[in-house]
């Protein structure tokens, strides 16, 4: 008789099976994107387009580590900068940010990745997407090197992950901002006060009965931003509504909204998860660009978070937006990586994506060399937002 293996891989493909690992999952979860209840809510809200796919490493019959993923029927976009050149339908096995948890040894990483690659070889998905792995981590190196040559990612997307580690008071935090930024902040604050006098306010919306107002006011702003042109930022759909509703019920959600003449003009929304606040979407109405309400709402958010008394950091996540340089004091590099299924479709997807990635890298090199990157970004964002800015002085 064969001796039972100490380690086995189990794949969970239904919401009912998730309850078997709830205790283990809740013990190790640390980020809202991979929170068990938000995960279940998302799957239910997108039933038909999304199904669970959780790779669990079992040790002597008990969960020991896992990669929390979903199989999404989605559009795989081929981008050049902000421009989507074309797209095709794929089944994407998305490993969520914060979704690799448990007792994570080198052995565990290897066995979990074997489970992911086995699922791809069996046709369960066309791509496995690993969302922002720390670039000097063992798992990143493994995901880059382990797949066969034709199915590796040759143009992974890297970005900085930004965090503000908070001191003991708002006054100390403000004092440590750069002189240039404080001058800019005072400029926009005074402009706003002069124009709107007493017709300006900021609300922190965090009560369950404010759900409709949250959706309405944020959508008023988000519909006007360049993010909407990229299908990014705040997306007003059933899944977003259910996620916010659950976060409100758990007293995790915060939406900071700025009003000028009673009209919503800028917002920052996110979750308080443990002792960290995690912004999830932000935007401002370009008609108010002259007053830089995006900058003002973020500074007001910091002040209100300090008043809560138990926030230790604000985790702005990935993306090297310029405004993060002004508000953060820590960063590290993360990289998103695809693994492609060992099929003809997988090879074609990889080849096309890699060629576009190489062209993008060369273009970025040229733009950087001639100091054109920020100018091109600004023009492209303005085009997506469908507006012309009133002033070049706005902080982005």
Secondary structure, DSSP 4 states (H G I P E B T S, - for coil): -PPPPSEEEEEE-SHHHHGGGHHHHHHH--SGGG-HHHHHHHHHHTBTTEEEEEEEEEETTEEEEEEEEEEEEEEEEEEETTEEEEEEEEEEEEEEEEEEEES--HHHHHHHHHHHHHHHHTTS-SEEEEEEEETTSHHHHHHHHHS-GGGS-SS-EEEEEEEEE--S-HHHHHHTS-HHHHHHHHHHHHHHHHHHTT-EEEEEE--GGGHHHHHHHHHHHHTTSHHHHTT-S---SHHHHHHHHHHHHTT-EEEEEEEETTEEEEEEEEEEETTEEEEEEEEE-GGGGGGTHHHHHHHHHHHHHHHHS---EEEEEE---HHHHHH-SEEEEEEEEEEE-SSHHHHHHHHHHHHHHHHHHHHHHHHHHTT-HHHHHHHHHHHHHT---S-TT---
